[in-house]
Amino acid sequence: MKRRREKMGDGQILTIKDCMVRHNKSYDTIAALFKRKGSPAFRVGREWQVDVIKWDAYLLKLAEEAKG
């Protein structure tokens, strides 16, 4: 069953390319974050996707861990 990509609302789904634009980072940087253990990202076919709310929470968690 394929997941439908939603454009607006709380259930917005981001792809690697969406995150590249959103965070102004390279494909390799975002792809590495998507593929890390514990990442909320998931694959749909050949495309990686992530829920925007879970992604933001994950990035905050990584920042807190890096801060010490």
PQR file of N, CA, C, O and H, with PARSE charges and radii, in Angstrom:
ATOM      1  N   MET A   1       0.835  -1.181   0.000 -0.4000 1.5000
ATOM      2  CA  MET A   1       0.000   0.000   0.000 -0.0000 2.0000
ATOM      3  C   MET A   1       0.879   1.245   0.000  0.5500 1.7000
ATOM      4  O   MET A   1       1.726   1.404   0.879 -0.5500 1.4000
ATOM      5  N   LYS A   2       0.689   2.112  -0.961 -0.4000 1.5000
ATOM      6  CA  LYS A   2       1.485   3.328  -1.051 -0.0000 2.0000
ATOM      7  C   LYS A   2       0.906   4.418  -0.166  0.5500 1.7000
ATOM      8  O   LYS A   2      -0.310   4.562  -0.041 -0.5500 1.4000
ATOM      9  H   LYS A   2       0.001   1.983  -1.675  0.4000 1.0000
ATOM     10  N   ARG A   3       1.799   5.180   0.443 -0.4000 1.5000
ATOM     11  CA  ARG A   3       1.355   6.324   1.238 -0.0000 2.0000
ATOM     12  C   ARG A   3       1.223   7.523   0.318  0.5500 1.7000
ATOM     13  O   ARG A   3       2.075   7.753  -0.540 -0.5500 1.4000
ATOM     14  H   ARG A   3       2.787   5.064   0.341  0.4000 1.0000
ATOM     15  N   ARG A   4       0.169   8.274   0.494 -0.4000 1.5000
ATOM     16  CA  ARG A   4      -0.043   9.464  -0.306 -0.0000 2.0000
ATOM     17  C   ARG A   4       0.689  10.629   0.337  0.5500 1.7000
ATOM     18  O   ARG A   4       0.593  10.836   1.546 -0.5500 1.4000
ATOM     19  H   ARG A   4      -0.523   8.087   1.191  0.4000 1.0000
ATOM     20  N   ARG A   5       1.409  11.377  -0.453 -0.4000 1.5000
ATOM     21  CA  ARG A   5       2.144  12.526   0.052 -0.0000 2.0000
ATOM     22  C   ARG A   5       1.197  13.703   0.208  0.5500 1.7000
ATOM     23  O   ARG A   5       0.553  14.129  -0.750 -0.5500 1.4000
ATOM     24  H   ARG A   5       1.487  11.209  -1.436  0.4000 1.0000
ATOM     25  N   GLU A   6       1.122  14.217   1.414 -0.4000 1.5000
ATOM     26  CA  GLU A   6       0.229  15.342   1.691 -0.0000 2.0000
ATOM     27  C   GLU A   6       1.026  16.637   1.638  0.5500 1.7000
ATOM     28  O   GLU A   6       2.166  16.692   2.099 -0.5500 1.4000
ATOM     29  H   GLU A   6       1.646  13.871   2.192  0.4000 1.0000
ATOM     30  N   LYS A   7       0.424  17.671   1.078 -0.4000 1.5000
ATOM     31  CA  LYS A   7       1.115  18.944   0.916 -0.0000 2.0000
ATOM     32  C   LYS A   7       0.965  19.867   2.123  0.5500 1.7000
ATOM     33  O   LYS A   7       1.886  20.621   2.437 -0.5500 1.4000
ATOM     34  H   LYS A   7      -0.502  17.626   0.704  0.4000 1.0000
ATOM     35  N   MET A   8      -0.166  19.822   2.796 -0.4000 1.5000
ATOM     36  CA  MET A   8      -0.408  20.752   3.894 -0.0000 2.0000
ATOM     37  C   MET A   8      -0.941  20.001   5.103  0.5500 1.7000
ATOM     38  O   MET A   8      -1.358  18.847   5.003 -0.5500 1.4000
ATOM     39  H   MET A   8      -0.915  19.210   2.542  0.4000 1.0000
ATOM     40  N   GLY A   9      -0.920  20.670   6.239 -0.4000 1.5000
ATOM     41  CA  GLY A   9      -1.503  20.089   7.441 -0.0000 2.0000
ATOM     42  C   GLY A   9      -0.464  19.471   8.353  0.5500 1.7000
ATOM     43  O   GLY A   9       0.732  19.510   8.065 -0.5500 1.4000
ATOM     44  H   GLY A   9      -0.581  21.608   6.320  0.4000 1.0000
ATOM     45  N   ASP A  10      -0.927  18.900   9.458 -0.4000 1.5000
ATOM     46  CA  ASP A  10      -0.039  18.325  10.458 -0.0000 2.0000
ATOM     47  C   ASP A  10       0.663  17.074   9.957  0.5500 1.7000
ATOM     48  O   ASP A  10       1.750  16.749  10.433 -0.5500 1.4000
ATOM     49  H   ASP A  10      -1.899  18.868   9.692  0.4000 1.0000
ATOM     50  N   GLY A  11       0.070  16.371   9.012 -0.4000 1.5000
ATOM     51  CA  GLY A  11       0.647  15.131   8.519 -0.0000 2.0000
ATOM     52  C   GLY A  11       1.531  15.328   7.309  0.5500 1.7000
ATOM     53  O   GLY A  11       1.630  14.430   6.473 -0.5500 1.4000
ATOM     54  H   GLY A  11      -0.813  16.635   8.625  0.4000 1.0000
ATOM     55  N   GLN A  12       2.177  16.475   7.189 -0.4000 1.5000
ATOM     56  CA  GLN A  12       2.994  16.750   6.011 -0.0000 2.0000
ATOM     57  C   GLN A  12       4.192  15.806   5.962  0.5500 1.7000
ATOM     58  O   GLN A  12       4.849  15.561   6.973 -0.5500 1.4000
ATOM     59  H   GLN A  12       2.097  17.205   7.868  0.4000 1.0000
ATOM     60  N   ILE A  13       4.459  15.291   4.786 -0.4000 1.5000
ATOM     61  CA  ILE A  13       5.563  14.368   4.561 -0.0000 2.0000
ATOM     62  C   ILE A  13       6.642  15.090   3.758  0.5500 1.7000
ATOM     63  O   ILE A  13       6.353  15.751   2.761 -0.5500 1.4000
ATOM     64  H   ILE A  13       3.925  15.491   3.964  0.4000 1.0000
ATOM     65  N   LEU A  14       7.893  14.952   4.209 -0.4000 1.5000
ATOM     66  CA  LEU A  14       9.026  15.553   3.521 -0.0000 2.0000
ATOM     67  C   LEU A  14       9.870  14.466   2.875  0.5500 1.7000
ATOM     68  O   LEU A  14       9.968  13.353   3.391 -0.5500 1.4000
ATOM     69  H   LEU A  14       8.128  14.415   5.019  0.4000 1.0000
ATOM     70  N   THR A  15      10.477  14.799   1.743 -0.4000 1.5000
ATOM     71  CA  THR A  15      11.438  13.911   1.096 -0.0000 2.0000
ATOM     72  C   THR A  15      12.831  14.480   1.340  0.5500 1.7000
ATOM     73  O   THR A  15      12.971  15.548   1.936 -0.5500 1.4000
ATOM     74  H   THR A  15      10.397  15.704   1.324  0.4000 1.0000
ATOM     75  N   ILE A  16      13.853  13.775   0.884 -0.4000 1.5000
ATOM     76  CA  ILE A  16      15.219  14.279   1.028 -0.0000 2.0000
ATOM     77  C   ILE A  16      15.348  15.622   0.319  0.5500 1.7000
ATOM     78  O   ILE A  16      15.969  16.543   0.848 -0.5500 1.4000
ATOM     79  H   ILE A  16      13.739  12.908   0.400  0.4000 1.0000
ATOM     80  N   LYS A  17      14.773  15.739  -0.865 -0.4000 1.5000
ATOM     81  CA  LYS A  17      14.874  16.999  -1.612 -0.0000 2.0000
ATOM     82  C   LYS A  17      14.164  18.140  -0.896  0.5500 1.7000
ATOM     83  O   LYS A  17      14.650  19.271  -0.903 -0.5500 1.4000
ATOM     84  H   LYS A  17      14.268  14.990  -1.295  0.4000 1.0000
ATOM     85  N   ASP A  18      13.015  17.858  -0.277 -0.4000 1.5000
ATOM     86  CA  ASP A  18      12.313  18.883   0.501 -0.0000 2.0000
ATOM     87  C   ASP A  18      13.185  19.365   1.659  0.5500 1.7000
ATOM     88  O   ASP A  18      13.250  20.561   1.942 -0.5500 1.4000
ATOM     89  H   ASP A  18      12.620  16.940  -0.272  0.4000 1.0000
ATOM     90  N   CYS A  19      13.849  18.427   2.320 -0.4000 1.5000
ATOM     91  CA  CYS A  19      14.711  18.777   3.454 -0.0000 2.0000
ATOM     92  C   CYS A  19      15.950  19.542   2.998  0.5500 1.7000
ATOM     93  O   CYS A  19      16.446  20.406   3.721 -0.5500 1.4000
ATOM     94  H   CYS A  19      13.796  17.455   2.089  0.4000 1.0000
ATOM     95  N   MET A  20      16.453  19.231   1.806 -0.4000 1.5000
ATOM     96  CA  MET A  20      17.593  19.972   1.261 -0.0000 2.0000
ATOM     97  C   MET A  20      17.243  21.448   1.125  0.5500 1.7000
ATOM     98  O   MET A  20      18.027  22.318   1.504 -0.5500 1.4000
ATOM     99  H   MET A  20      16.050  18.529   1.219  0.4000 1.0000
ATOM    100  N   VAL A  21      16.065  21.725   0.584 -0.4000 1.5000
ATOM    101  CA  VAL A  21      15.613  23.104   0.403 -0.0000 2.0000
ATOM    102  C   VAL A  21      15.327  23.750   1.756  0.5500 1.7000
ATOM    103  O   VAL A  21      15.708  24.895   1.999 -0.5500 1.4000
ATOM    104  H   VAL A  21      15.428  21.019   0.276  0.4000 1.0000
ATOM    105  N   ARG A  22      14.662  23.019   2.618 -0.4000 1.5000
ATOM    106  CA  ARG A  22      14.243  23.541   3.925 -0.0000 2.0000
ATOM    107  C   ARG A  22      15.429  23.912   4.812  0.5500 1.7000
ATOM    108  O   ARG A  22      15.387  24.924   5.512 -0.5500 1.4000
ATOM    109  H   ARG A  22      14.353  22.089   2.420  0.4000 1.0000
ATOM    110  N   HIS A  23      16.494  23.091   4.787 -0.4000 1.5000
ATOM    111  CA  HIS A  23      17.633  23.295   5.683 -0.0000 2.0000
ATOM    112  C   HIS A  23      18.883  23.807   4.969  0.5500 1.7000
ATOM    113  O   HIS A  23      19.906  24.043   5.612 -0.5500 1.4000
ATOM    114  H   HIS A  23      16.528  22.269   4.218  0.4000 1.0000
ATOM    115  N   ASN A  24      18.813  23.982   3.655 -0.4000 1.5000
ATOM    116  CA  ASN A  24      19.939  24.458   2.852 -0.0000 2.0000
ATOM    117  C   ASN A  24      21.184  23.588   3.067  0.5500 1.7000
ATOM    118  O   ASN A  24      22.281  24.102   3.287 -0.5500 1.4000
ATOM    119  H   ASN A  24      17.982  23.790   3.132  0.4000 1.0000
ATOM    120  N   LYS A  25      21.001  22.275   3.000 -0.4000 1.5000
ATOM    121  CA  LYS A  25      22.092  21.313   3.165 -0.0000 2.0000
ATOM    122  C   LYS A  25      22.172  20.432   1.921  0.5500 1.7000
ATOM    123  O   LYS A  25      21.232  20.368   1.129 -0.5500 1.4000
ATOM    124  H   LYS A  25      20.110  21.858   2.821  0.4000 1.0000
ATOM    125  N   SER A  26      23.310  19.755   1.763 -0.4000 1.5000
ATOM    126  CA  SER A  26      23.513  18.911   0.590 -0.0000 2.0000
ATOM    127  C   SER A  26      22.707  17.618   0.676  0.5500 1.7000
ATOM    128  O   SER A  26      22.234  17.225   1.742 -0.5500 1.4000
ATOM    129  H   SER A  26      24.073  19.806   2.406  0.4000 1.0000
ATOM    130  N   TYR A  27      22.568  16.973  -0.475 -0.4000 1.5000
ATOM    131  CA  TYR A  27      21.855  15.695  -0.548 -0.0000 2.0000
ATOM    132  C   TYR A  27      22.505  14.673   0.377  0.5500 1.7000
ATOM    133  O   TYR A  27      21.814  13.972   1.116 -0.5500 1.4000
ATOM    134  H   TYR A  27      22.952  17.292  -1.341  0.4000 1.0000
ATOM    135  N   ASP A  28      23.840  14.590   0.335 -0.4000 1.5000
ATOM    136  CA  ASP A  28      24.551  13.598   1.141 -0.0000 2.0000
ATOM    137  C   ASP A  28      24.333  13.806   2.636  0.5500 1.7000
ATOM    138  O   ASP A  28      24.192  12.836   3.382 -0.5500 1.4000
ATOM    139  H   ASP A  28      24.400  15.160  -0.265  0.4000 1.0000
ATOM    140  N   THR A  29      24.306  15.057   3.078 -0.4000 1.5000
ATOM    141  CA  THR A  29      24.089  15.361   4.496 -0.0000 2.0000
ATOM    142  C   THR A  29      22.707  14.913   4.943  0.5500 1.7000
ATOM    143  O   THR A  29      22.567  14.249   5.970 -0.5500 1.4000
ATOM    144  H   THR A  29      24.421  15.845   2.473  0.4000 1.0000
ATOM    145  N   ILE A  30      21.683  15.275   4.171 -0.4000 1.5000
ATOM    146  CA  ILE A  30      20.307  14.912   4.529 -0.0000 2.0000
ATOM    147  C   ILE A  30      20.113  13.401   4.430  0.5500 1.7000
ATOM    148  O   ILE A  30      19.477  12.800   5.296 -0.5500 1.4000
ATOM    149  H   ILE A  30      21.797  15.813   3.336  0.4000 1.0000
ATOM    150  N   ALA A  31      20.655  12.785   3.380 -0.4000 1.5000
ATOM    151  CA  ALA A  31      20.517  11.335   3.211 -0.0000 2.0000
ATOM    152  C   ALA A  31      21.159  10.593   4.383  0.5500 1.7000
ATOM    153  O   ALA A  31      20.617   9.591   4.851 -0.5500 1.4000
ATOM    154  H   ALA A  31      21.172  13.273   2.676  0.4000 1.0000
ATOM    155  N   ALA A  32      22.302  11.072   4.857 -0.4000 1.5000
ATOM    156  CA  ALA A  32      22.961  10.435   6.002 -0.0000 2.0000
ATOM    157  C   ALA A  32      22.088  10.531   7.250  0.5500 1.7000
ATOM    158  O   ALA A  32      22.007   9.573   8.020 -0.5500 1.4000
ATOM    159  H   ALA A  32      22.742  11.886   4.477  0.4000 1.0000
ATOM    160  N   LEU A  33      21.435  11.670   7.461 -0.4000 1.5000
ATOM    161  CA  LEU A  33      20.535  11.826   8.610 -0.0000 2.0000
ATOM    162  C   LEU A  33      19.315  10.926   8.477  0.5500 1.7000
ATOM    163  O   LEU A  33      18.863  10.344   9.463 -0.5500 1.4000
ATOM    164  H   LEU A  33      21.500  12.448   6.836  0.4000 1.0000
ATOM    165  N   PHE A  34      18.780  10.809   7.269 -0.4000 1.5000
ATOM    166  CA  PHE A  34      17.614   9.945   7.037 -0.0000 2.0000
ATOM    167  C   PHE A  34      17.956   8.490   7.349  0.5500 1.7000
ATOM    168  O   PHE A  34      17.119   7.756   7.877 -0.5500 1.4000
ATOM    169  H   PHE A  34      19.147  11.282   6.468  0.4000 1.0000
ATOM    170  N   LYS A  35      19.180   8.068   7.025 -0.4000 1.5000
ATOM    171  CA  LYS A  35      19.561   6.662   7.135 -0.0000 2.0000
ATOM    172  C   LYS A  35      20.139   6.293   8.505  0.5500 1.7000
ATOM    173  O   LYS A  35      20.406   5.119   8.762 -0.5500 1.4000
ATOM    174  H   LYS A  35      19.859   8.663   6.596  0.4000 1.0000
ATOM    175  N   ARG A  36      20.332   7.272   9.381 -0.4000 1.5000
ATOM    176  CA  ARG A  36      20.877   6.990  10.716 -0.0000 2.0000
ATOM    177  C   ARG A  36      19.936   6.130  11.537  0.5500 1.7000
ATOM    178  O   ARG A  36      18.716   6.191  11.381 -0.5500 1.4000
ATOM    179  H   ARG A  36      20.114   8.226   9.173  0.4000 1.0000
ATOM    180  N   LYS A  37      20.522   5.329  12.411 -0.4000 1.5000
ATOM    181  CA  LYS A  37      19.716   4.508  13.320 -0.0000 2.0000
ATOM    182  C   LYS A  37      18.928   5.440  14.239  0.5500 1.7000
ATOM    183  O   LYS A  37      19.481   6.394  14.788 -0.5500 1.4000
ATOM    184  H   LYS A  37      21.512   5.279  12.537  0.4000 1.0000
ATOM    185  N   GLY A  38      17.654   5.165  14.402 -0.4000 1.5000
ATOM    186  CA  GLY A  38      16.806   5.996  15.247 -0.0000 2.0000
ATOM    187  C   GLY A  38      16.095   7.108  14.492  0.5500 1.7000
ATOM    188  O   GLY A  38      15.264   7.815  15.062 -0.5500 1.4000
ATOM    189  H   GLY A  38      17.205   4.390  13.956  0.4000 1.0000
ATOM    190  N   SER A  39      16.415   7.266  13.218 -0.4000 1.5000
ATOM    191  CA  SER A  39      15.763   8.289  12.404 -0.0000 2.0000
ATOM    192  C   SER A  39      14.300   7.915  12.158  0.5500 1.7000
ATOM    193  O   SER A  39      13.982   6.740  11.970 -0.5500 1.4000
ATOM    194  H   SER A  39      17.090   6.691  12.755  0.4000 1.0000
ATOM    195  N   PRO A  40      13.410   8.912  12.160 -0.5600 1.5000
ATOM    196  CA  PRO A  40      12.001   8.624  11.883  0.2800 2.0000
ATOM    197  C   PRO A  40      11.698   8.445  10.396  0.5500 1.7000
ATOM    198  O   PRO A  40      10.550   8.195  10.029 -0.5500 1.4000
ATOM    199  N   ALA A  41      12.700   8.568   9.545 -0.4000 1.5000
ATOM    200  CA  ALA A  41      12.500   8.451   8.099 -0.0000 2.0000
ATOM    201  C   ALA A  41      12.200   7.006   7.708  0.5500 1.7000
ATOM    202  O   ALA A  41      12.638   6.060   8.363 -0.5500 1.4000
ATOM    203  H   ALA A  41      13.633   8.771   9.843  0.4000 1.0000
ATOM    204  N   PHE A  42      11.450   6.864   6.636 -0.4000 1.5000
ATOM    205  CA  PHE A  42      11.091   5.543   6.129 -0.0000 2.0000
ATOM    206  C   PHE A  42      11.132   5.574   4.610  0.5500 1.7000
ATOM    207  O   PHE A  42      11.051   6.636   3.994 -0.5500 1.4000
ATOM    208  H   PHE A  42      11.093   7.632   6.104  0.4000 1.0000
ATOM    209  N   ARG A  43      11.258   4.395   4.017 -0.4000 1.5000
ATOM    210  CA  ARG A  43      11.304   4.306   2.563 -0.0000 2.0000
ATOM    211  C   ARG A  43       9.947   3.923   2.016  0.5500 1.7000
ATOM    212  O   ARG A  43       9.252   3.063   2.557 -0.5500 1.4000
ATOM    213  H   ARG A  43      11.324   3.532   4.518  0.4000 1.0000
ATOM    214  N   VAL A  44       9.590   4.580   0.934 -0.4000 1.5000
ATOM    215  CA  VAL A  44       8.395   4.230   0.172 -0.0000 2.0000
ATOM    216  C   VAL A  44       8.906   3.991  -1.243  0.5500 1.7000
ATOM    217  O   VAL A  44       9.177   4.934  -1.987 -0.5500 1.4000
ATOM    218  H   VAL A  44      10.155   5.278   0.495  0.4000 1.0000
ATOM    219  N   GLY A  45       9.031   2.728  -1.600 -0.4000 1.5000
ATOM    220  CA  GLY A  45       9.640   2.399  -2.884 -0.0000 2.0000
ATOM    221  C   GLY A  45      11.113   2.767  -2.838  0.5500 1.7000
ATOM    222  O   GLY A  45      11.857   2.270  -1.993 -0.5500 1.4000
ATOM    223  H   GLY A  45       8.811   1.962  -0.995  0.4000 1.0000
ATOM    224  N   ARG A  46      11.527   3.624  -3.731 -0.4000 1.5000
ATOM    225  CA  ARG A  46      12.920   4.064  -3.778 -0.0000 2.0000
ATOM    226  C   ARG A  46      13.113   5.415  -3.114  0.5500 1.7000
ATOM    227  O   ARG A  46      14.233   5.923  -3.062 -0.5500 1.4000
ATOM    228  H   ARG A  46      10.922   4.029  -4.418  0.4000 1.0000
ATOM    229  N   GLU A  47      12.051   5.996  -2.611 -0.4000 1.5000
ATOM    230  CA  GLU A  47      12.106   7.352  -2.059 -0.0000 2.0000
ATOM    231  C   GLU A  47      12.053   7.337  -0.532  0.5500 1.7000
ATOM    232  O   GLU A  47      11.243   6.621   0.059 -0.5500 1.4000
ATOM    233  H   GLU A  47      11.141   5.583  -2.653  0.4000 1.0000
ATOM    234  N   TRP A  48      12.911   8.122   0.099 -0.4000 1.5000
ATOM    235  CA  TRP A  48      12.881   8.293   1.550 -0.0000 2.0000
ATOM    236  C   TRP A  48      11.896   9.393   1.895  0.5500 1.7000
ATOM    237  O   TRP A  48      11.833  10.416   1.212 -0.5500 1.4000
ATOM    238  H   TRP A  48      13.569   8.703  -0.381  0.4000 1.0000
ATOM    239  N   GLN A  49      11.124   9.183   2.962 -0.4000 1.5000
ATOM    240  CA  GLN A  49      10.165  10.187   3.422 -0.0000 2.0000
ATOM    241  C   GLN A  49      10.201  10.265   4.937  0.5500 1.7000
ATOM    242  O   GLN A  49      10.635   9.330   5.610 -0.5500 1.4000
ATOM    243  H   GLN A  49      11.176   8.352   3.516  0.4000 1.0000
ATOM    244  N   VAL A  50       9.738  11.391   5.466 -0.4000 1.5000
ATOM    245  CA  VAL A  50       9.678  11.574   6.913 -0.0000 2.0000
ATOM    246  C   VAL A  50       8.543  12.536   7.239  0.5500 1.7000
ATOM    247  O   VAL A  50       8.277  13.476   6.489 -0.5500 1.4000
ATOM    248  H   VAL A  50       9.385  12.151   4.919  0.4000 1.0000
ATOM    249  N   ASP A  51       7.885  12.294   8.354 -0.4000 1.5000
ATOM    250  CA  ASP A  51       6.842  13.195   8.848 -0.0000 2.0000
ATOM    251  C   ASP A  51       7.523  14.446   9.391  0.5500 1.7000
ATOM    252  O   ASP A  51       8.511  14.342  10.118 -0.5500 1.4000
ATOM    253  H   ASP A  51       8.101  11.530   8.963  0.4000 1.0000
ATOM    254  N   VAL A  52       7.015  15.619   9.051 -0.4000 1.5000
ATOM    255  CA  VAL A  52       7.663  16.881   9.400 -0.0000 2.0000
ATOM    256  C   VAL A  52       7.778  17.068  10.916  0.5500 1.7000
ATOM    257  O   VAL A  52       8.797  17.574  11.388 -0.5500 1.4000
ATOM    258  H   VAL A  52       6.213  15.704   8.461  0.4000 1.0000
ATOM    259  N   ILE A  53       6.780  16.682  11.675 -0.4000 1.5000
ATOM    260  CA  ILE A  53       6.808  16.864  13.130 -0.0000 2.0000
ATOM    261  C   ILE A  53       7.854  15.941  13.757  0.5500 1.7000
ATOM    262  O   ILE A  53       8.616  16.360  14.628 -0.5500 1.4000
ATOM    263  H   ILE A  53       5.953  16.272  11.292  0.4000 1.0000
ATOM    264  N   LYS A  54       7.887  14.694  13.314 -0.4000 1.5000
ATOM    265  CA  LYS A  54       8.880  13.749  13.834 -0.0000 2.0000
ATOM    266  C   LYS A  54      10.293  14.162  13.429  0.5500 1.7000
ATOM    267  O   LYS A  54      11.238  13.984  14.197 -0.5500 1.4000
ATOM    268  H   LYS A  54       7.268  14.353  12.606  0.4000 1.0000
ATOM    269  N   TRP A  55      10.438  14.714  12.225 -0.4000 1.5000
ATOM    270  CA  TRP A  55      11.743  15.155  11.735 -0.0000 2.0000
ATOM    271  C   TRP A  55      12.270  16.300  12.592  0.5500 1.7000
ATOM    272  O   TRP A  55      13.433  16.290  12.996 -0.5500 1.4000
ATOM    273  H   TRP A  55       9.670  14.859  11.600  0.4000 1.0000
ATOM    274  N   ASP A  56      11.419  17.287  12.870 -0.4000 1.5000
ATOM    275  CA  ASP A  56      11.841  18.416  13.706 -0.0000 2.0000
ATOM    276  C   ASP A  56      12.239  17.950  15.103  0.5500 1.7000
ATOM    277  O   ASP A  56      13.238  18.420  15.649 -0.5500 1.4000
ATOM    278  H   ASP A  56      10.475  17.295  12.541  0.4000 1.0000
ATOM    279  N   ALA A  57      11.473  17.035  15.684 -0.4000 1.5000
ATOM    280  CA  ALA A  57      11.791  16.502  17.012 -0.0000 2.0000
ATOM    281  C   ALA A  57      13.117  15.737  16.983  0.5500 1.7000
ATOM    282  O   ALA A  57      13.914  15.830  17.916 -0.5500 1.4000
ATOM    283  H   ALA A  57      10.662  16.653  15.241  0.4000 1.0000
ATOM    284  N   TYR A  58      13.343  14.991  15.918 -0.4000 1.5000
ATOM    285  CA  TYR A  58      14.583  14.223  15.772 -0.0000 2.0000
ATOM    286  C   TYR A  58      15.789  15.156  15.672  0.5500 1.7000
ATOM    287  O   TYR A  58      16.822  14.900  16.293 -0.5500 1.4000
ATOM    288  H   TYR A  58      12.695  14.916  15.160  0.4000 1.0000
ATOM    289  N   LEU A  59      15.667  16.230  14.899 -0.4000 1.5000
ATOM    290  CA  LEU A  59      16.773  17.177  14.770 -0.0000 2.0000
ATOM    291  C   LEU A  59      17.068  17.872  16.097  0.5500 1.7000
ATOM    292  O   LEU A  59      18.231  18.098  16.430 -0.5500 1.4000
ATOM    293  H   LEU A  59      14.828  16.437  14.395  0.4000 1.0000
ATOM    294  N   LEU A  60      16.025  18.212  16.858 -0.4000 1.5000
ATOM    295  CA  LEU A  60      16.234  18.814  18.180 -0.0000 2.0000
ATOM    296  C   LEU A  60      16.948  17.835  19.112  0.5500 1.7000
ATOM    297  O   LEU A  60      17.828  18.231  19.876 -0.5500 1.4000
ATOM    298  H   LEU A  60      15.080  18.028  16.587  0.4000 1.0000
ATOM    299  N   LYS A  61      16.573  16.570  19.048 -0.4000 1.5000
ATOM    300  CA  LYS A  61      17.217  15.537  19.868 -0.0000 2.0000
ATOM    301  C   LYS A  61      18.695  15.412  19.507  0.5500 1.7000
ATOM    302  O   LYS A  61      19.542  15.314  20.395 -0.5500 1.4000
ATOM    303  H   LYS A  61      15.858  16.247  18.428  0.4000 1.0000
ATOM    304  N   LEU A  62      19.010  15.415  18.213 -0.4000 1.5000
ATOM    305  CA  LEU A  62      20.405  15.331  17.781 -0.0000 2.0000
ATOM    306  C   LEU A  62      21.202  16.548  18.244  0.5500 1.7000
ATOM    307  O   LEU A  62      22.360  16.424  18.643 -0.5500 1.4000
ATOM    308  H   LEU A  62      18.321  15.494  17.492  0.4000 1.0000
ATOM    309  N   ALA A  63      20.581  17.719  18.188 -0.4000 1.5000
ATOM    310  CA  ALA A  63      21.257  18.943  18.627 -0.0000 2.0000
ATOM    311  C   ALA A  63      21.548  18.896  20.126  0.5500 1.7000
ATOM    312  O   ALA A  63      22.626  19.300  20.562 -0.5500 1.4000
ATOM    313  H   ALA A  63      19.640  17.820  17.864  0.4000 1.0000
ATOM    314  N   GLU A  64      20.596  18.407  20.910 -0.4000 1.5000
ATOM    315  CA  GLU A  64      20.799  18.288  22.362 -0.0000 2.0000
ATOM    316  C   GLU A  64      21.922  17.301  22.674  0.5500 1.7000
ATOM    317  O   GLU A  64      22.745  17.553  23.554 -0.5500 1.4000
ATOM    318  H   GLU A  64      19.720  18.078  20.555  0.4000 1.0000
ATOM    319  N   GLU A  65      21.957  16.177  21.955 -0.4000 1.5000
ATOM    320  CA  GLU A  65      23.008  15.181  22.170 -0.0000 2.0000
ATOM    321  C   GLU A  65      24.377  15.742  21.798  0.5500 1.7000
ATOM    322  O   GLU A  65      25.365  15.468  22.478 -0.5500 1.4000
ATOM    323  H   GLU A  65      21.289  15.971  21.240  0.4000 1.0000
ATOM    324  N   ALA A  66      24.441  16.523  20.726 -0.4000 1.5000
ATOM    325  CA  ALA A  66      25.707  17.097  20.277 -0.0000 2.0000
ATOM    326  C   ALA A  66      26.195  18.185  21.236  0.5500 1.7000
ATOM    327  O   ALA A  66      27.397  18.395  21.400 -0.5500 1.4000
ATOM    328  H   ALA A  66      23.638  16.746  20.173  0.4000 1.0000
ATOM    329  N   LYS A  67      25.242  18.867  21.862 -0.4000 1.5000
ATOM    330  CA  LYS A  67      25.588  19.935  22.801 -0.0000 2.0000
ATOM    331  C   LYS A  67      26.268  19.362  24.045  0.5500 1.7000
ATOM    332  O   LYS A  67      27.114  20.015  24.657 -0.5500 1.4000
ATOM    333  H   LYS A  67      24.266  18.696  21.729  0.4000 1.0000
ATOM    334  N   GLY A  68      25.895  18.158  24.406 -0.4000 1.5000
ATOM    335  CA  GLY A  68      26.542  17.517  25.551 -0.0000 2.0000
ATOM    336  C   GLY A  68      25.661  17.401  26.660  0.5500 1.7000
ATOM    337  O   GLY A  68      26.051  16.883  27.706 -0.5500 1.4000
ATOM    338  H   GLY A  68      25.208  17.628  23.909  0.4000 1.0000
TER
END
